[in-house]
Structure formats: structure tokens, C-alpha cells
Amino acid sequence: MKFSTEELIKGIRSGDKRLIGKAITLAESKKAEHRQQAEELLMQIMPYTGNSVRVGVTGVPGAGKSTFIENFGRLAIANGKKVAVLAIDPSSAINKGSILGDKTRMEELAKEENAFIRPSPSSGFLGGVANTTFETMMICEAAGYDYILIETVGVGQSEVLVADITDVFLFLKITGGGDELQGIKRGIMEMVDVIFINKVEAENLQKAKNTRLELKRALDFIPPKEKDWKVPVLLGSALSNNGLEEVFEKISDFIILKKKTGRFEQVRIRQAEKRFEYWVQEYILSMMKKNNSVEEAYMQHKKNASAMVSNPSTEAKLFVEKFLPRN
């Protein structure tokens, strides 16, 4: 059944999870008629957006992101907050399919009335997020969710792009053998706002403390992302609900500081500008490819690039200059 824009907006504002899901599906669709309705819907809900705390949660596979998000979400709800979880699943590079299993891994949180969980495929989009995660976040904000937790795919260096759509970048770490900093990209360390060393139990407590010391030393060599904020490195176990209260408090402290200094609004403005730039590129390419002569030229230059007739960047430049010549 197709819902009108008015029905979807009413459902969003009333917290109807089924209609919130329908609205997100609409925003994720690539069909032209769906995109048009999605743009109309997003325009009308704008006055109700921007009031959440957007938290990106990243970490290598096995760091316990889903368990952390589930129990952190339940803690936030216990503190009177409404929580939306956007769990980004990696898409298959072969058939673009996605497991979309995060909802089943957060069974207890899914039962909460004040929780909404939405798994979305990344569809090959880099940065550990889906290409419509920002728009999905706006829909959740319009529905009144106070915390929006974005679980990224955990694929490494490209994870830093999640910082472009969040207020807080939380990095989950676990202890292991050897150099604890090995494999951690400098780009991630430059972006983090809070670090939580997860899966800390009595038997590995000393290792966890050593990891914390190494991380703190590494942070000393990186210019601070936010003035007057020293990135906290916390220890705990999401499974045992140990240390989550401190994480909740540090996130609150960080948001208060950003709002006090004016950085909160500045970052939000920059994020919106980046989304504008992204969609400008998307729409220009989409419209150009609808023109037959442009499509033919596009496919020819793409073929030249794939066959390595010339450098792919050169072929891209030649294609663009053919239709948007330099003065």
C-alpha cells in the first residue's frame, strides 16, 4: 500500500514505527517517483529535526558494537530518552545483498517501546554508512528520538567518514596480544571523541589498563579535535553493563561543552554543507546520464578507463570537460 506524504508525516510525528519504517524505505529508494516524494517529505519534517544527539559507534569486527549499542540504548531509555539505532550492514560486492541481522542481535532493545532499530545496507557506499543515513537520521529526529546511534560496518580507514554526520564519534577497542595500537589508523584516532575498551573482565584487566595507557600516549601526539576536551579512554564490559554509565556521562559532558563553545552548531552546519555537496554530485551525474549523447560518452570514457587505455582520472576529466567546458 502506498502512503501519502501527509500520512507518513503524521505517522512519523506520532511515533508509529511502521510508518517511520515506510518513510525510511521511501528515502532509501532510487526510483524517481519515490525520490520526489521523499524530497517532499524531508522538506516538511525539517522544522522537527536537529534535536537529537547523533552518536557514531565504530570498531573492528568483534569489538562488541551491537552488544554495546543494545545495552547503552537500554541505559539511555532508563534515563528517560528515546533511542533510534541505525545499524549499517556491509553489502555484498557481488550482488549488493546484505545480511541485515542487527535487529535480531538486539532482541532486548527491540522490545523497548522507546526504541527503534533500523538495519540498512551500505550498498557499497564508503565511509561505514549508507548513502541515505543522514536522511534516515532526520526522519528519526522528527519522530522525537533523543539519541540516534549509528553502528557502522567496521571496515577500517573509511570509517572516519561517519564523523561527517554525527555529534560524537565513539571508538570501541578490545585488548589483544602484541602492539595494541597496531592496525588503528591515525585518521580514526584524529576523529574520536570517546574511547571505550570493551570486554574487560578480571582476567584481562591489567592488559586493558596497558591498552588504555598506550592509547592515551598516542592521543598526546595528535592535535585535539575539540578545544578543552581530552578524549576519555574508558574501561568496561557492555555485556555486563559495566562502565556504560560513565560513557553516557562523558557523551553528555561532551555535548554540553560543544554547545557552550558554539562548536555544536558549527559542526552541524558543516555536516549539512557536506551533504549538499554530495547530493549535487549525485544529481548532476544522474541528470547527465539521462541524456543519450551524454550516456554514450560516459560509457565510452568508462570503457577507456576500465581497459586502461588512459588513466581513469584523465578519462573522467575528459568526460566532464566535454559537457562542462572550462572558460
C-alpha positions as CSV (number, residue, x, y, z in Angstrom):
1,M,0.0,0.0,0.0
2,K,1.3,3.4,-0.9
3,F,1.1,6.1,1.7
4,S,0.6,9.8,1.1
5,T,3.3,12.2,2.3
6,E,0.7,13.6,4.8
7,E,0.1,10.1,6.2
8,L,3.8,9.4,6.6
9,I,4.4,12.7,8.3
10,K,1.5,12.1,10.7
11,G,2.9,8.6,11.4
12,I,6.4,10.0,12.0
13,R,5.2,12.7,14.4
14,S,3.0,10.2,16.3
15,G,5.9,7.7,16.7
16,D,4.2,5.0,14.5
17,K,7.2,2.7,14.0
18,R,5.6,1.0,11.0
19,L,5.2,4.3,9.2
20,I,8.6,5.5,10.3
21,G,10.0,2.4,8.6
22,K,7.9,3.1,5.4
23,A,9.3,6.7,5.3
24,I,12.9,5.4,5.6
25,T,12.3,2.9,2.8
26,L,11.0,5.7,0.7
27,A,14.1,7.8,1.4
28,E,16.3,4.8,0.5
29,S,14.6,4.1,-2.8
30,K,16.3,5.1,-6.0
31,K,13.1,5.2,-8.1
32,A,12.4,8.7,-9.4
33,E,8.8,8.9,-8.1
34,H,10.0,7.7,-4.7
35,R,12.8,10.3,-4.6
36,Q,10.4,13.1,-5.4
37,Q,8.0,12.1,-2.6
38,A,11.0,11.6,-0.3
39,E,12.2,15.1,-1.0
40,E,8.8,16.5,-0.3
41,L,8.6,14.6,3.0
42,L,12.1,15.6,4.1
43,M,11.3,19.2,3.4
44,Q,8.1,19.2,5.5
45,I,9.7,17.5,8.5
46,M,12.7,19.9,8.6
47,P,11.2,22.0,11.4
48,Y,11.1,19.0,13.7
49,T,14.7,17.8,13.1
50,G,18.1,18.6,14.7
51,N,17.2,18.0,18.4
52,S,18.9,14.7,18.9
53,V,22.4,13.6,19.9
54,R,23.9,11.7,17.0
55,V,26.4,9.1,18.1
56,G,28.6,7.1,15.7
57,V,29.8,3.8,17.1
58,T,32.8,2.2,15.3
59,G,35.3,-0.5,16.0
60,V,36.8,-3.6,14.3
61,P,34.5,-6.6,13.9
62,G,34.3,-8.5,17.2
63,A,34.6,-5.3,19.3
64,G,31.1,-5.8,20.5
65,K,29.4,-2.9,18.8
66,S,25.9,-4.5,18.7
67,T,26.0,-5.6,22.4
68,F,27.3,-2.1,23.4
69,I,24.6,-0.3,21.5
70,E,21.8,-2.6,22.8
71,N,22.8,-2.1,26.5
72,F,23.8,1.6,26.1
73,G,20.4,2.2,24.4
74,R,18.6,0.5,27.3
75,L,20.5,2.7,29.7
76,A,19.6,5.8,27.8
77,I,15.9,4.7,27.8
78,A,16.1,4.2,31.6
79,N,17.3,7.8,31.8
80,G,14.1,9.0,30.0
81,K,15.5,9.1,26.5
82,K,14.1,7.7,23.2
83,V,16.7,5.8,21.2
84,A,16.9,5.1,17.5
85,V,19.6,2.7,16.2
86,L,20.7,2.8,12.6
87,A,22.7,-0.4,12.1
88,I,24.6,-0.3,8.8
89,D,25.3,-3.7,7.3
90,P,28.0,-4.3,4.8
91,S,26.6,-5.1,1.3
92,S,27.9,-7.8,-0.8
93,A,30.2,-6.5,-3.6
94,I,28.8,-9.2,-5.8
95,N,25.0,-9.0,-5.6
96,K,24.6,-5.9,-3.3
97,G,22.8,-8.1,-0.8
98,S,23.0,-7.5,2.9
99,I,22.6,-9.8,6.0
100,L,20.7,-7.2,7.9
101,G,21.0,-9.2,11.1
102,D,21.5,-6.5,13.7
103,K,17.8,-6.3,14.7
104,T,17.9,-10.0,15.7
105,R,21.1,-9.3,17.7
106,M,19.4,-6.6,19.7
107,E,16.3,-8.5,20.8
108,E,16.0,-6.9,24.3
109,L,16.4,-3.3,22.9
110,A,13.9,-4.1,20.1
111,K,11.3,-4.9,22.8
112,E,11.5,-1.4,24.3
113,E,8.7,0.9,23.4
114,N,11.0,3.9,23.2
115,A,13.5,2.2,20.9
116,F,13.5,2.0,17.1
117,I,16.0,-0.2,15.2
118,R,16.6,0.1,11.5
119,P,19.1,-2.1,9.7
120,S,20.2,-0.6,6.4
121,P,22.6,-2.0,3.7
122,S,25.6,0.1,2.9
123,S,25.1,-0.7,-0.8
124,G,28.8,-0.3,-1.4
125,F,28.8,3.2,-0.1
126,L,32.1,4.0,1.5
127,G,32.6,5.5,5.0
128,G,30.9,2.9,7.1
129,V,27.5,4.4,6.5
130,A,24.7,4.1,3.9
131,N,24.2,6.9,1.4
132,T,20.9,7.9,2.9
133,T,21.9,7.5,6.6
134,F,21.7,11.3,7.1
135,E,18.2,11.5,5.7
136,T,17.2,8.4,7.8
137,M,18.5,10.2,10.8
138,M,16.4,13.3,10.1
139,I,13.3,11.1,9.9
140,C,14.1,9.6,13.4
141,E,14.7,13.1,14.8
142,A,11.3,14.2,13.5
143,A,9.8,11.2,15.3
144,G,11.2,12.5,18.6
145,Y,14.2,10.2,19.2
146,D,16.7,11.8,21.5
147,Y,19.7,9.6,20.8
148,I,20.5,8.3,17.4
149,L,23.1,5.5,17.5
150,I,24.8,4.7,14.2
151,E,26.5,1.3,14.2
152,T,29.0,1.4,11.3
153,V,30.2,-1.6,9.3
154,G,33.6,-1.6,10.9
155,V,35.8,-1.7,7.8
156,G,38.8,0.4,8.8
157,Q,40.1,3.7,7.5
158,S,37.0,4.8,5.6
159,E,35.1,4.7,9.0
160,V,36.2,8.2,9.6
161,L,33.5,9.5,7.2
162,V,30.9,8.6,9.8
163,A,32.1,11.7,11.7
164,D,30.6,13.8,9.0
165,I,27.1,13.1,10.1
166,T,27.5,12.6,13.9
167,D,28.0,14.8,17.0
168,V,30.0,12.2,18.9
169,F,32.4,9.6,17.5
170,L,32.8,6.7,19.8
171,F,35.5,4.1,19.2
172,L,35.3,0.6,20.7
173,K,38.5,-1.2,21.4
174,I,39.3,-4.6,22.7
175,T,42.5,-5.9,24.2
176,G,44.7,-8.5,22.4
177,G,48.2,-9.7,22.0
178,G,51.1,-7.6,20.9
179,D,51.1,-4.0,20.0
180,E,47.7,-2.7,21.0
181,L,48.0,0.3,18.6
182,Q,48.8,-1.8,15.6
183,G,46.1,-1.6,12.9
184,I,44.5,1.6,14.4
185,K,44.5,4.2,11.7
186,R,45.7,7.7,12.6
187,G,42.6,9.1,10.8
188,I,40.3,7.3,13.3
189,M,42.4,8.5,16.3
190,E,42.1,12.1,15.0
191,M,38.3,11.8,14.8
192,V,37.5,10.0,18.1
193,D,35.7,11.9,20.9
194,V,35.3,8.9,23.4
195,I,37.1,5.6,23.5
196,F,35.7,2.6,25.3
197,I,37.8,-0.5,25.8
198,N,35.2,-3.3,25.8
199,K,35.1,-6.8,27.1
200,V,37.2,-6.0,30.1
201,E,37.0,-8.7,32.8
202,A,39.0,-9.6,35.9
203,E,41.4,-11.9,33.9
204,N,42.3,-9.2,31.4
205,L,42.1,-6.1,33.5
206,Q,45.8,-5.4,33.5
207,K,46.1,-5.8,29.8
208,A,43.2,-3.4,29.4
209,K,44.9,-0.9,31.6
210,N,48.1,-1.2,29.5
211,T,46.0,-0.7,26.4
212,R,44.4,2.4,27.9
213,L,47.9,3.8,28.7
214,E,49.1,3.2,25.2
215,L,46.0,4.9,23.7
216,K,46.4,7.9,26.0
217,R,50.1,8.2,24.9
218,A,49.1,8.0,21.3
219,L,46.4,10.7,21.8
220,D,49.1,13.0,23.2
221,F,50.7,13.2,19.8
222,I,47.5,14.1,18.0
223,P,46.2,17.7,17.9
224,P,43.0,17.9,19.9
225,K,39.8,17.8,17.8
226,E,37.9,19.9,20.3
227,K,39.4,22.6,22.4
228,D,39.2,21.9,26.2
229,W,38.3,18.3,25.6
230,K,40.7,15.5,26.5
231,V,39.5,12.3,24.9
232,P,38.5,9.9,27.7
233,V,39.7,6.3,27.4
234,L,37.2,4.2,29.5
235,L,37.2,0.6,30.5
236,G,34.3,-1.8,30.9
237,S,32.1,-4.6,29.6
238,A,29.0,-3.8,27.6
239,L,27.8,-7.4,28.2
240,S,28.0,-6.9,31.9
241,N,26.7,-3.3,31.8
242,N,30.0,-2.3,33.4
243,G,31.2,1.2,32.5
244,L,28.3,2.3,30.4
245,E,27.1,4.9,32.9
246,E,30.4,6.6,32.6
247,V,30.2,6.5,28.8
248,F,26.7,8.1,29.0
249,E,28.0,10.8,31.3
250,K,31.0,11.6,29.1
251,I,28.9,11.9,26.0
252,S,26.6,14.3,27.8
253,D,29.6,16.3,29.0
254,F,30.9,16.5,25.5
255,I,27.7,17.7,24.0
256,I,27.3,20.3,26.8
257,L,30.9,21.6,26.1
258,K,30.3,21.8,22.3
259,K,27.1,23.7,22.8
260,K,28.7,26.1,25.3
261,T,31.6,26.9,22.8
262,G,29.3,27.1,19.8
263,R,31.1,24.2,18.1
264,F,27.9,22.1,18.1
265,E,26.1,24.4,15.7
266,Q,29.2,25.0,13.6
267,V,29.7,21.3,13.1
268,R,26.1,20.7,12.2
269,I,26.3,23.5,9.6
270,R,29.4,21.9,8.1
271,Q,27.7,18.5,8.0
272,A,24.7,19.9,6.1
273,E,27.0,21.6,3.6
274,K,28.8,18.3,3.0
275,R,25.5,16.5,2.4
276,F,24.6,19.3,-0.1
277,E,27.9,18.8,-1.9
278,Y,27.3,15.0,-2.0
279,W,23.8,15.3,-3.5
280,V,24.9,18.0,-6.0
281,Q,27.3,15.4,-7.4
282,E,24.7,12.7,-7.4
283,Y,22.0,14.7,-9.1
284,I,24.4,16.2,-11.8
285,L,25.7,12.7,-12.7
286,S,22.1,11.3,-12.7
287,M,20.8,14.0,-14.9
288,M,23.7,13.9,-17.3
289,K,23.3,10.1,-17.8
290,K,19.6,10.6,-18.8
291,N,20.8,12.4,-21.9
292,N,21.5,9.8,-24.6
293,S,24.6,11.5,-26.1
294,V,25.9,12.1,-22.5
295,E,25.3,8.4,-21.6
296,E,27.1,7.2,-24.7
297,A,30.1,9.5,-23.9
298,Y,30.0,8.4,-20.3
299,M,30.1,4.7,-21.3
300,Q,32.9,5.2,-23.8
301,H,35.1,7.1,-21.3
302,K,34.3,4.5,-18.7
303,K,35.3,1.7,-21.1
304,N,38.6,3.5,-21.9
305,A,39.2,3.7,-18.1
306,S,38.4,0.1,-17.5
307,A,40.6,-1.0,-20.4
308,M,43.3,1.2,-19.1
309,V,43.5,3.0,-22.5
310,S,44.4,6.0,-20.3
311,N,44.4,7.0,-16.7
312,P,40.9,6.8,-15.2
313,S,41.2,10.3,-13.7
314,T,42.1,11.6,-17.2
315,E,39.1,9.9,-18.7
316,A,36.8,11.4,-16.0
317,K,38.3,14.8,-16.7
318,L,37.8,14.5,-20.5
319,F,34.2,13.4,-20.0
320,V,33.3,16.3,-17.7
321,E,35.1,18.9,-19.8
322,K,33.2,17.6,-22.9
323,F,29.9,18.8,-21.3
324,L,31.1,21.4,-18.8
325,P,34.0,23.0,-20.7
326,R,36.4,25.3,-18.9
327,N,36.3,29.0,-19.7
